[in-house]
Amino acid sequence: MGSRRGQQPKVIGYSRVSTEDQDLQKFKLQILDYANKANLGQVDFIEEKVSGMTSWRNRELGKVIESSRKET
């Protein structure tokens, strides 16, 4: 996730839960709190509900990582 000249790098907040009972909002708020304290700027969120047994490559996380590799 390289930065372009004069611009902040793109910040992506990723959160995953494995069951419908779990709350993605809690994780989103924690990420936003950290981003604000670290002055990271706007955060684009990727959220998903998927089993931890699913390989990260087959999750949204895999897409984010692959996308960042193409940008660098």
PyMOL Python script that loads the backbone (N, CA, C, O; Angstrom):
from pymol import cmd

cmd.read_pdbstr("""\
ATOM      1  N   MET A   1       0.820  -1.148   0.000  1.00  0.00           N
ATOM      2  CA  MET A   1       0.000   0.000   0.000  1.00  0.00           C
ATOM      3  C   MET A   1       0.878   1.229   0.000  1.00  0.00           C
ATOM      4  O   MET A   1       0.910   1.996   0.962  1.00  0.00           O
ATOM      5  N   GLY A   2       1.566   1.393  -1.060  1.00  0.00           N
ATOM      6  CA  GLY A   2       2.488   2.499  -1.166  1.00  0.00           C
ATOM      7  C   GLY A   2       1.773   3.825  -1.273  1.00  0.00           C
ATOM      8  O   GLY A   2       0.618   3.905  -1.690  1.00  0.00           O
ATOM      9  N   SER A   3       2.492   4.867  -0.885  1.00  0.00           N
ATOM     10  CA  SER A   3       1.885   6.187  -0.969  1.00  0.00           C
ATOM     11  C   SER A   3       2.289   6.853  -2.275  1.00  0.00           C
ATOM     12  O   SER A   3       3.394   6.670  -2.787  1.00  0.00           O
ATOM     13  N   ARG A   4       1.360   7.621  -2.782  1.00  0.00           N
ATOM     14  CA  ARG A   4       1.659   8.409  -3.953  1.00  0.00           C
ATOM     15  C   ARG A   4       2.212   9.735  -3.484  1.00  0.00           C
ATOM     16  O   ARG A   4       1.925  10.153  -2.362  1.00  0.00           O
ATOM     17  N   ARG A   5       2.982  10.399  -4.291  1.00  0.00           N
ATOM     18  CA  ARG A   5       3.635  11.646  -3.895  1.00  0.00           C
ATOM     19  C   ARG A   5       2.638  12.625  -3.302  1.00  0.00           C
ATOM     20  O   ARG A   5       1.607  12.940  -3.897  1.00  0.00           O
ATOM     21  N   GLY A   6       2.986  13.104  -2.087  1.00  0.00           N
ATOM     22  CA  GLY A   6       2.180  14.113  -1.443  1.00  0.00           C
ATOM     23  C   GLY A   6       0.872  13.610  -0.863  1.00  0.00           C
ATOM     24  O   GLY A   6       0.088  14.407  -0.348  1.00  0.00           O
ATOM     25  N   GLN A   7       0.615  12.322  -0.930  1.00  0.00           N
ATOM     26  CA  GLN A   7      -0.632  11.772  -0.408  1.00  0.00           C
ATOM     27  C   GLN A   7      -0.330  10.752   0.673  1.00  0.00           C
ATOM     28  O   GLN A   7       0.699  10.076   0.657  1.00  0.00           O
ATOM     29  N   GLN A   8      -1.265  10.663   1.617  1.00  0.00           N
ATOM     30  CA  GLN A   8      -1.135   9.623   2.630  1.00  0.00           C
ATOM     31  C   GLN A   8      -1.402   8.273   1.983  1.00  0.00           C
ATOM     32  O   GLN A   8      -2.166   8.182   1.022  1.00  0.00           O
ATOM     33  N   PRO A   9      -0.770   7.218   2.511  1.00  0.00           N
ATOM     34  CA  PRO A   9      -1.074   5.882   1.987  1.00  0.00           C
ATOM     35  C   PRO A   9      -2.516   5.510   2.296  1.00  0.00           C
ATOM     36  O   PRO A   9      -3.117   6.029   3.237  1.00  0.00           O
ATOM     37  N   LYS A  10      -3.051   4.623   1.509  1.00  0.00           N
ATOM     38  CA  LYS A  10      -4.402   4.119   1.736  1.00  0.00           C
ATOM     39  C   LYS A  10      -4.401   3.270   2.999  1.00  0.00           C
ATOM     40  O   LYS A  10      -3.530   2.420   3.185  1.00  0.00           O
ATOM     41  N   VAL A  11      -5.374   3.502   3.857  1.00  0.00           N
ATOM     42  CA  VAL A  11      -5.482   2.767   5.109  1.00  0.00           C
ATOM     43  C   VAL A  11      -6.713   1.863   5.027  1.00  0.00           C
ATOM     44  O   VAL A  11      -7.825   2.323   4.768  1.00  0.00           O
ATOM     45  N   ILE A  12      -6.491   0.578   5.253  1.00  0.00           N
ATOM     46  CA  ILE A  12      -7.584  -0.390   5.201  1.00  0.00           C
ATOM     47  C   ILE A  12      -7.722  -1.046   6.564  1.00  0.00           C
ATOM     48  O   ILE A  12      -6.758  -1.573   7.119  1.00  0.00           O
ATOM     49  N   GLY A  13      -8.929  -1.003   7.089  1.00  0.00           N
ATOM     50  CA  GLY A  13      -9.236  -1.683   8.335  1.00  0.00           C
ATOM     51  C   GLY A  13      -9.954  -2.987   8.003  1.00  0.00           C
ATOM     52  O   GLY A  13     -11.005  -2.981   7.362  1.00  0.00           O
ATOM     53  N   TYR A  14      -9.384  -4.092   8.441  1.00  0.00           N
ATOM     54  CA  TYR A  14      -9.967  -5.408   8.163  1.00  0.00           C
ATOM     55  C   TYR A  14     -10.462  -6.015   9.455  1.00  0.00           C
ATOM     56  O   TYR A  14      -9.723  -6.090  10.437  1.00  0.00           O
ATOM     57  N   SER A  15     -11.704  -6.447   9.459  1.00  0.00           N
ATOM     58  CA  SER A  15     -12.209  -7.171  10.626  1.00  0.00           C
ATOM     59  C   SER A  15     -13.005  -8.377  10.162  1.00  0.00           C
ATOM     60  O   SER A  15     -13.725  -8.342   9.164  1.00  0.00           O
ATOM     61  N   ARG A  16     -12.842  -9.461  10.941  1.00  0.00           N
ATOM     62  CA  ARG A  16     -13.502 -10.716  10.603  1.00  0.00           C
ATOM     63  C   ARG A  16     -14.070 -11.327  11.871  1.00  0.00           C
ATOM     64  O   ARG A  16     -13.425 -11.346  12.919  1.00  0.00           O
ATOM     65  N   VAL A  17     -15.246 -11.806  11.755  1.00  0.00           N
ATOM     66  CA  VAL A  17     -15.848 -12.624  12.811  1.00  0.00           C
ATOM     67  C   VAL A  17     -16.273 -13.932  12.170  1.00  0.00           C
ATOM     68  O   VAL A  17     -16.433 -14.027  10.953  1.00  0.00           O
ATOM     69  N   SER A  18     -16.453 -14.944  13.020  1.00  0.00           N
ATOM     70  CA  SER A  18     -16.781 -16.252  12.457  1.00  0.00           C
ATOM     71  C   SER A  18     -18.239 -16.638  12.645  1.00  0.00           C
ATOM     72  O   SER A  18     -18.714 -17.590  12.026  1.00  0.00           O
ATOM     73  N   THR A  19     -18.951 -15.910  13.492  1.00  0.00           N
ATOM     74  CA  THR A  19     -20.351 -16.242  13.696  1.00  0.00           C
ATOM     75  C   THR A  19     -21.217 -14.992  13.634  1.00  0.00           C
ATOM     76  O   THR A  19     -20.736 -13.873  13.817  1.00  0.00           O
ATOM     77  N   GLU A  20     -22.475 -15.199  13.379  1.00  0.00           N
ATOM     78  CA  GLU A  20     -23.431 -14.092  13.331  1.00  0.00           C
ATOM     79  C   GLU A  20     -23.582 -13.431  14.699  1.00  0.00           C
ATOM     80  O   GLU A  20     -23.989 -12.272  14.781  1.00  0.00           O
ATOM     81  N   ASP A  21     -23.258 -14.154  15.773  1.00  0.00           N
ATOM     82  CA  ASP A  21     -23.404 -13.609  17.129  1.00  0.00           C
ATOM     83  C   ASP A  21     -22.371 -12.535  17.426  1.00  0.00           C
ATOM     84  O   ASP A  21     -22.609 -11.652  18.251  1.00  0.00           O
ATOM     85  N   GLN A  22     -21.232 -12.605  16.763  1.00  0.00           N
ATOM     86  CA  GLN A  22     -20.144 -11.677  17.045  1.00  0.00           C
ATOM     87  C   GLN A  22     -20.411 -10.336  16.361  1.00  0.00           C
ATOM     88  O   GLN A  22     -21.130 -10.258  15.364  1.00  0.00           O
ATOM     89  N   ASP A  23     -19.814  -9.287  16.921  1.00  0.00           N
ATOM     90  CA  ASP A  23     -20.118  -7.926  16.510  1.00  0.00           C
ATOM     91  C   ASP A  23     -18.955  -7.274  15.759  1.00  0.00           C
ATOM     92  O   ASP A  23     -17.925  -6.957  16.354  1.00  0.00           O
ATOM     93  N   LEU A  24     -19.127  -7.078  14.464  1.00  0.00           N
ATOM     94  CA  LEU A  24     -18.114  -6.393  13.660  1.00  0.00           C
ATOM     95  C   LEU A  24     -17.961  -4.933  14.085  1.00  0.00           C
ATOM     96  O   LEU A  24     -16.871  -4.370  13.985  1.00  0.00           O
ATOM     97  N   GLN A  25     -19.030  -4.330  14.549  1.00  0.00           N
ATOM     98  CA  GLN A  25     -19.000  -2.914  14.917  1.00  0.00           C
ATOM     99  C   GLN A  25     -17.967  -2.636  16.014  1.00  0.00           C
ATOM    100  O   GLN A  25     -17.287  -1.611  15.988  1.00  0.00           O
ATOM    101  N   LYS A  26     -17.856  -3.549  16.971  1.00  0.00           N
ATOM    102  CA  LYS A  26     -16.883  -3.400  18.056  1.00  0.00           C
ATOM    103  C   LYS A  26     -15.467  -3.288  17.490  1.00  0.00           C
ATOM    104  O   LYS A  26     -14.693  -2.428  17.909  1.00  0.00           O
ATOM    105  N   PHE A  27     -15.137  -4.153  16.545  1.00  0.00           N
ATOM    106  CA  PHE A  27     -13.806  -4.130  15.947  1.00  0.00           C
ATOM    107  C   PHE A  27     -13.598  -2.867  15.109  1.00  0.00           C
ATOM    108  O   PHE A  27     -12.513  -2.286  15.107  1.00  0.00           O
ATOM    109  N   LYS A  28     -14.632  -2.457  14.407  1.00  0.00           N
ATOM    110  CA  LYS A  28     -14.540  -1.248  13.593  1.00  0.00           C
ATOM    111  C   LYS A  28     -14.237  -0.033  14.475  1.00  0.00           C
ATOM    112  O   LYS A  28     -13.404   0.800  14.116  1.00  0.00           O
ATOM    113  N   LEU A  29     -14.898   0.068  15.608  1.00  0.00           N
ATOM    114  CA  LEU A  29     -14.659   1.185  16.519  1.00  0.00           C
ATOM    115  C   LEU A  29     -13.235   1.160  17.074  1.00  0.00           C
ATOM    116  O   LEU A  29     -12.619   2.212  17.244  1.00  0.00           O
ATOM    117  N   GLN A  30     -12.714  -0.026  17.354  1.00  0.00           N
ATOM    118  CA  GLN A  30     -11.341  -0.133  17.843  1.00  0.00           C
ATOM    119  C   GLN A  30     -10.343   0.308  16.772  1.00  0.00           C
ATOM    120  O   GLN A  30      -9.361   0.985  17.075  1.00  0.00           O
ATOM    121  N   ILE A  31     -10.594  -0.074  15.531  1.00  0.00           N
ATOM    122  CA  ILE A  31      -9.715   0.324  14.433  1.00  0.00           C
ATOM    123  C   ILE A  31      -9.768   1.839  14.236  1.00  0.00           C
ATOM    124  O   ILE A  31      -8.733   2.483  14.068  1.00  0.00           O
ATOM    125  N   LEU A  32     -10.968   2.399  14.257  1.00  0.00           N
ATOM    126  CA  LEU A  32     -11.107   3.853  14.106  1.00  0.00           C
ATOM    127  C   LEU A  32     -10.416   4.600  15.239  1.00  0.00           C
ATOM    128  O   LEU A  32      -9.779   5.627  15.003  1.00  0.00           O
ATOM    129  N   ASP A  33     -10.532   4.103  16.450  1.00  0.00           N
ATOM    130  CA  ASP A  33      -9.872   4.732  17.594  1.00  0.00           C
ATOM    131  C   ASP A  33      -8.365   4.757  17.376  1.00  0.00           C
ATOM    132  O   ASP A  33      -7.722   5.787  17.572  1.00  0.00           O
ATOM    133  N   TYR A  34      -7.808   3.628  16.973  1.00  0.00           N
ATOM    134  CA  TYR A  34      -6.361   3.561  16.713  1.00  0.00           C
ATOM    135  C   TYR A  34      -5.961   4.506  15.574  1.00  0.00           C
ATOM    136  O   TYR A  34      -4.980   5.242  15.686  1.00  0.00           O
ATOM    137  N   ALA A  35      -6.722   4.479  14.488  1.00  0.00           N
ATOM    138  CA  ALA A  35      -6.404   5.317  13.328  1.00  0.00           C
ATOM    139  C   ALA A  35      -6.432   6.796  13.692  1.00  0.00           C
ATOM    140  O   ALA A  35      -5.592   7.570  13.233  1.00  0.00           O
ATOM    141  N   ASN A  36      -7.390   7.182  14.511  1.00  0.00           N
ATOM    142  CA  ASN A  36      -7.465   8.580  14.943  1.00  0.00           C
ATOM    143  C   ASN A  36      -6.280   8.962  15.814  1.00  0.00           C
ATOM    144  O   ASN A  36      -5.694  10.030  15.634  1.00  0.00           O
ATOM    145  N   LYS A  37      -5.921   8.094  16.761  1.00  0.00           N
ATOM    146  CA  LYS A  37      -4.787   8.377  17.643  1.00  0.00           C
ATOM    147  C   LYS A  37      -3.480   8.438  16.866  1.00  0.00           C
ATOM    148  O   LYS A  37      -2.591   9.219  17.205  1.00  0.00           O
ATOM    149  N   ALA A  38      -3.357   7.624  15.833  1.00  0.00           N
ATOM    150  CA  ALA A  38      -2.138   7.570  15.030  1.00  0.00           C
ATOM    151  C   ALA A  38      -2.175   8.548  13.846  1.00  0.00           C
ATOM    152  O   ALA A  38      -1.236   8.613  13.053  1.00  0.00           O
ATOM    153  N   ASN A  39      -3.275   9.307  13.742  1.00  0.00           N
ATOM    154  CA  ASN A  39      -3.429  10.292  12.669  1.00  0.00           C
ATOM    155  C   ASN A  39      -3.224   9.664  11.285  1.00  0.00           C
ATOM    156  O   ASN A  39      -2.461  10.172  10.465  1.00  0.00           O
ATOM    157  N   LEU A  40      -3.916   8.560  11.048  1.00  0.00           N
ATOM    158  CA  LEU A  40      -3.759   7.827   9.792  1.00  0.00           C
ATOM    159  C   LEU A  40      -4.668   8.322   8.672  1.00  0.00           C
ATOM    160  O   LEU A  40      -4.483   7.941   7.516  1.00  0.00           O
ATOM    161  N   GLY A  41      -5.630   9.151   8.990  1.00  0.00           N
ATOM    162  CA  GLY A  41      -6.547   9.635   7.957  1.00  0.00           C
ATOM    163  C   GLY A  41      -7.710   8.687   7.761  1.00  0.00           C
ATOM    164  O   GLY A  41      -8.040   7.891   8.640  1.00  0.00           O
ATOM    165  N   GLN A  42      -8.325   8.784   6.599  1.00  0.00           N
ATOM    166  CA  GLN A  42      -9.514   7.987   6.293  1.00  0.00           C
ATOM    167  C   GLN A  42      -9.192   6.498   6.269  1.00  0.00           C
ATOM    168  O   GLN A  42      -8.147   6.075   5.773  1.00  0.00           O
ATOM    169  N   VAL A  43     -10.108   5.726   6.812  1.00  0.00           N
ATOM    170  CA  VAL A  43      -9.962   4.270   6.830  1.00  0.00           C
ATOM    171  C   VAL A  43     -11.055   3.658   5.956  1.00  0.00           C
ATOM    172  O   VAL A  43     -12.238   3.939   6.144  1.00  0.00           O
ATOM    173  N   ASP A  44     -10.655   2.832   5.014  1.00  0.00           N
ATOM    174  CA  ASP A  44     -11.601   2.054   4.216  1.00  0.00           C
ATOM    175  C   ASP A  44     -11.735   0.695   4.887  1.00  0.00           C
ATOM    176  O   ASP A  44     -10.736   0.037   5.177  1.00  0.00           O
ATOM    177  N   PHE A  45     -12.971   0.277   5.132  1.00  0.00           N
ATOM    178  CA  PHE A  45     -13.187  -0.961   5.880  1.00  0.00           C
ATOM    179  C   PHE A  45     -13.544  -2.135   4.979  1.00  0.00           C
ATOM    180  O   PHE A  45     -14.295  -2.015   4.011  1.00  0.00           O
ATOM    181  N   ILE A  46     -12.971  -3.266   5.344  1.00  0.00           N
ATOM    182  CA  ILE A  46     -13.310  -4.554   4.771  1.00  0.00           C
ATOM    183  C   ILE A  46     -13.790  -5.396   5.942  1.00  0.00           C
ATOM    184  O   ILE A  46     -13.045  -5.620   6.896  1.00  0.00           O
ATOM    185  N   GLU A  47     -15.009  -5.855   5.872  1.00  0.00           N
ATOM    186  CA  GLU A  47     -15.576  -6.647   6.957  1.00  0.00           C
ATOM    187  C   GLU A  47     -16.146  -7.935   6.386  1.00  0.00           C
ATOM    188  O   GLU A  47     -16.706  -7.952   5.289  1.00  0.00           O
ATOM    189  N   GLU A  48     -15.996  -9.013   7.146  1.00  0.00           N
ATOM    190  CA  GLU A  48     -16.609 -10.256   6.689  1.00  0.00           C
ATOM    191  C   GLU A  48     -16.878 -11.189   7.851  1.00  0.00           C
ATOM    192  O   GLU A  48     -16.237 -11.133   8.901  1.00  0.00           O
ATOM    193  N   LYS A  49     -17.839 -12.034   7.617  1.00  0.00           N
ATOM    194  CA  LYS A  49     -18.175 -13.103   8.558  1.00  0.00           C
ATOM    195  C   LYS A  49     -17.838 -14.406   7.857  1.00  0.00           C
ATOM    196  O   LYS A  49     -18.541 -14.843   6.946  1.00  0.00           O
ATOM    197  N   VAL A  50     -16.746 -15.016   8.301  1.00  0.00           N
ATOM    198  CA  VAL A  50     -16.262 -16.236   7.680  1.00  0.00           C
ATOM    199  C   VAL A  50     -15.490 -17.050   8.720  1.00  0.00           C
ATOM    200  O   VAL A  50     -14.878 -16.485   9.627  1.00  0.00           O
ATOM    201  N   SER A  51     -15.519 -18.334   8.589  1.00  0.00           N
ATOM    202  CA  SER A  51     -14.838 -19.235   9.511  1.00  0.00           C
ATOM    203  C   SER A  51     -13.335 -19.000   9.526  1.00  0.00           C
ATOM    204  O   SER A  51     -12.723 -18.701   8.501  1.00  0.00           O
ATOM    205  N   GLY A  52     -12.757 -19.141  10.712  1.00  0.00           N
ATOM    206  CA  GLY A  52     -11.308 -19.065  10.837  1.00  0.00           C
ATOM    207  C   GLY A  52     -10.605 -20.229  10.156  1.00  0.00           C
ATOM    208  O   GLY A  52      -9.396 -20.180   9.931  1.00  0.00           O
ATOM    209  N   MET A  53     -11.346 -21.262   9.832  1.00  0.00           N
ATOM    210  CA  MET A  53     -10.779 -22.416   9.128  1.00  0.00           C
ATOM    211  C   MET A  53     -10.566 -22.121   7.644  1.00  0.00           C
ATOM    212  O   MET A  53      -9.851 -22.850   6.957  1.00  0.00           O
ATOM    213  N   THR A  54     -11.189 -21.048   7.154  1.00  0.00           N
ATOM    214  CA  THR A  54     -11.032 -20.657   5.752  1.00  0.00           C
ATOM    215  C   THR A  54      -9.687 -19.967   5.583  1.00  0.00           C
ATOM    216  O   THR A  54      -9.367 -19.041   6.328  1.00  0.00           O
ATOM    217  N   SER A  55      -8.911 -20.403   4.624  1.00  0.00           N
ATOM    218  CA  SER A  55      -7.603 -19.808   4.372  1.00  0.00           C
ATOM    219  C   SER A  55      -7.740 -18.305   4.133  1.00  0.00           C
ATOM    220  O   SER A  55      -8.694 -17.852   3.501  1.00  0.00           O
ATOM    221  N   TRP A  56      -6.773 -17.537   4.647  1.00  0.00           N
ATOM    222  CA  TRP A  56      -6.818 -16.092   4.444  1.00  0.00           C
ATOM    223  C   TRP A  56      -6.823 -15.748   2.957  1.00  0.00           C
ATOM    224  O   TRP A  56      -7.349 -14.706   2.567  1.00  0.00           O
ATOM    225  N   ARG A  57      -6.257 -16.594   2.141  1.00  0.00           N
ATOM    226  CA  ARG A  57      -6.230 -16.336   0.697  1.00  0.00           C
ATOM    227  C   ARG A  57      -7.628 -16.385   0.080  1.00  0.00           C
ATOM    228  O   ARG A  57      -7.877 -15.773  -0.959  1.00  0.00           O
ATOM    229  N   ASN A  58      -8.535 -17.116   0.725  1.00  0.00           N
ATOM    230  CA  ASN A  58      -9.898 -17.250   0.225  1.00  0.00           C
ATOM    231  C   ASN A  58     -10.867 -16.294   0.915  1.00  0.00           C
ATOM    232  O   ASN A  58     -12.080 -16.399   0.740  1.00  0.00           O
ATOM    233  N   ARG A  59     -10.339 -15.380   1.684  1.00  0.00           N
ATOM    234  CA  ARG A  59     -11.156 -14.371   2.365  1.00  0.00           C
ATOM    235  C   ARG A  59     -10.969 -13.030   1.663  1.00  0.00           C
ATOM    236  O   ARG A  59     -10.178 -12.901   0.729  1.00  0.00           O
ATOM    237  N   GLU A  60     -11.708 -12.050   2.132  1.00  0.00           N
ATOM    238  CA  GLU A  60     -11.527 -10.686   1.632  1.00  0.00           C
ATOM    239  C   GLU A  60     -10.102 -10.202   1.891  1.00  0.00           C
ATOM    240  O   GLU A  60      -9.557  -9.414   1.118  1.00  0.00           O
ATOM    241  N   LEU A  61      -9.504 -10.678   2.984  1.00  0.00           N
ATOM    242  CA  LEU A  61      -8.131 -10.318   3.316  1.00  0.00           C
ATOM    243  C   LEU A  61      -7.173 -10.678   2.188  1.00  0.00           C
ATOM    244  O   LEU A  61      -6.267  -9.907   1.872  1.00  0.00           O
ATOM    245  N   GLY A  62      -7.365 -11.828   1.587  1.00  0.00           N
ATOM    246  CA  GLY A  62      -6.526 -12.239   0.465  1.00  0.00           C
ATOM    247  C   GLY A  62      -6.628 -11.271  -0.700  1.00  0.00           C
ATOM    248  O   GLY A  62      -5.629 -10.961  -1.349  1.00  0.00           O
ATOM    249  N   LYS A  63      -7.836 -10.795  -0.964  1.00  0.00           N
ATOM    250  CA  LYS A  63      -8.034  -9.820  -2.044  1.00  0.00           C
ATOM    251  C   LYS A  63      -7.312  -8.510  -1.747  1.00  0.00           C
ATOM    252  O   LYS A  63      -6.713  -7.906  -2.637  1.00  0.00           O
ATOM    253  N   VAL A  64      -7.374  -8.074  -0.485  1.00  0.00           N
ATOM    254  CA  VAL A  64      -6.718  -6.827  -0.090  1.00  0.00           C
ATOM    255  C   VAL A  64      -5.207  -6.949  -0.255  1.00  0.00           C
ATOM    256  O   VAL A  64      -4.559  -6.050  -0.792  1.00  0.00           O
ATOM    257  N   ILE A  65      -4.658  -8.048   0.202  1.00  0.00           N
ATOM    258  CA  ILE A  65      -3.208  -8.243   0.099  1.00  0.00           C
ATOM    259  C   ILE A  65      -2.777  -8.315  -1.358  1.00  0.00           C
ATOM    260  O   ILE A  65      -1.781  -7.707  -1.748  1.00  0.00           O
ATOM    261  N   GLU A  66      -3.526  -9.057  -2.159  1.00  0.00           N
ATOM    262  CA  GLU A  66      -3.198  -9.166  -3.587  1.00  0.00           C
ATOM    263  C   GLU A  66      -3.280  -7.800  -4.268  1.00  0.00           C
ATOM    264  O   GLU A  66      -2.430  -7.460  -5.091  1.00  0.00           O
ATOM    265  N   SER A  67      -4.279  -7.041  -3.934  1.00  0.00           N
ATOM    266  CA  SER A  67      -4.447  -5.709  -4.499  1.00  0.00           C
ATOM    267  C   SER A  67      -3.294  -4.798  -4.123  1.00  0.00           C
ATOM    268  O   SER A  67      -2.819  -4.020  -4.950  1.00  0.00           O
ATOM    269  N   SER A  68      -2.844  -4.887  -2.885  1.00  0.00           N
ATOM    270  CA  SER A  68      -1.735  -4.028  -2.445  1.00  0.00           C
ATOM    271  C   SER A  68      -0.430  -4.411  -3.127  1.00  0.00           C
ATOM    272  O   SER A  68       0.417  -3.551  -3.365  1.00  0.00           O
ATOM    273  N   ARG A  69      -0.262  -5.670  -3.438  1.00  0.00           N
ATOM    274  CA  ARG A  69       0.942  -6.105  -4.155  1.00  0.00           C
ATOM    275  C   ARG A  69       0.980  -5.520  -5.567  1.00  0.00           C
ATOM    276  O   ARG A  69       2.047  -5.185  -6.079  1.00  0.00           O
ATOM    277  N   LYS A  70      -0.184  -5.403  -6.184  1.00  0.00           N
ATOM    278  CA  LYS A  70      -0.258  -4.863  -7.543  1.00  0.00           C
ATOM    279  C   LYS A  70       0.024  -3.375  -7.565  1.00  0.00           C
ATOM    280  O   LYS A  70       0.513  -2.860  -8.571  1.00  0.00           O
ATOM    281  N   GLU A  71      -0.277  -2.653  -6.460  1.00  0.00           N
ATOM    282  CA  GLU A  71      -0.079  -1.212  -6.381  1.00  0.00           C
ATOM    283  C   GLU A  71       1.365  -0.846  -6.161  1.00  0.00           C
ATOM    284  O   GLU A  71       1.763   0.276  -6.471  1.00  0.00           O
ATOM    285  N   THR A  72       2.177  -1.765  -5.628  1.00  0.00           N
ATOM    286  CA  THR A  72       3.564  -1.417  -5.310  1.00  0.00           C
ATOM    287  C   THR A  72       4.494  -1.723  -6.447  1.00  0.00           C
ATOM    288  O   THR A  72       5.698  -1.488  -6.341  1.00  0.00           O
TER     289      THR A  72
END
""", "prot")
cmd.dss("prot")
cmd.show_as("cartoon", "prot")
cmd.util.cbc("prot")
cmd.orient("prot")
